[in-house]
Amino acid sequence: MKASELKNKGVKIKLIDKEYELKFNMNTFCELEEVYGDINKAFEDLQNKKFKAIRALIYSAVKAEDENITLKEVGKMITLNELESLSLAINKALNMSMPEVEEDMGEY
């Protein structure tokens, strides 16, 4: 997948009293890799609903809009009651940002 294939679409989320657009582009993925260390491990932990992965992914997306925000600040903005809706928003935003899969019916 090329960075240019990522769609520039997102999902609105509200953290505390501020609304952000949760979208995934090359900057978001680079930030996630920098914060988490291993992007594949981040997505594995995300599937297992680990708090650290959810916070890192939300932070990486919010950081694109608010360059001064910190990981700890984002952690304070996420409540346990919101985890389920944030997980759904993450999945929706990821699906919206990924390029369409083209099936190749040709011969190999």
N, C-alpha and C positions, 0 to 999 in steps of 0.2 A: 504494500500500500504506500502511495506517495502522499506527502503532506498536502499537495494540491488537490487530492481527491477527497479530503475531509470537507464535509458540508459545514457552512457557517450558520447552523441552526442550534437553538437551545431551548431550555425550559426555565420558566420563571420560578424561583424559590424565594421564600421569605425566611430570613434569619433574624430573630429578635424583632426589630422594627424597620429593617431595611430589606429591600427586594434586590435580588441579584439574578443574572441570567446564567444558568448552569449550562455551559456549552463546552464542547471538547474540540480543541484544535491543537496544532503543533505546540503552541506555548503551554497549553494545559498539560499535555503529555510530558513535555520536557520538565515542567515544574514538578509534576508527580514523580518522575524518575529521580529528580534531584532530592526531593523530600524523602521518598520511600527507599531509594537506593536501587531497587529492582522493580521495574514496571510490571513484569509478569507476576512477581510475588504480590504486588499491590492488588492486581486483579484477582489472583487466587484468594487472597485474604478478603477481598471485597465480596466474592461469592460466598465465603464462609461468614459473612456479616461481622467481621472484626471491626471494632470501634476505630482502631488506628487507621485502617484502610479507608473507612468512610470519611473520617476527619481529613485525611490527606487528600482524598479526591475532591471533596468540597472545597478545601483550602486552595487546591491547585486551580480550580475553576474560578473561585472568587478573586484570587490573586491577579487574574487577567484584567479584572475590572478595578480593583483597589490594590495598587502596587505596594501600599504601605501596611496592609493588614498582615498580621502574624498568624502562625499556626495556632498558637495558644488562644488568640482572640477568636478565631473561628471555632475552636473547641468550646469556648465559653458560650458561643451563640447557638450551639446545637444542644437540644434537650433530648432526653431519652424518649419522650412522647413523639418526637418528630422523626425518629430513626426510620420507621417503616415508610413514611411518606417521602423521606429523603432517598431511601433506597429505590423506591419506585421512580422518583425523579431522575436519579442517576441512570437507571436502566433506560428510561425514555430518552434522555439526552444523549446517551451513548448510541442508541439505535438511530436517532435523528442525525447524528454527526457522521456516521459511517457511510462510505460510498455504496452505491447500489451494487449488488453482486450480479455479474453478467455470466450466464451459463454459456459455455463454449460447446456447441454441438458438433464441432468439426472433428476430423480424424486426428489422431496423434501420430 
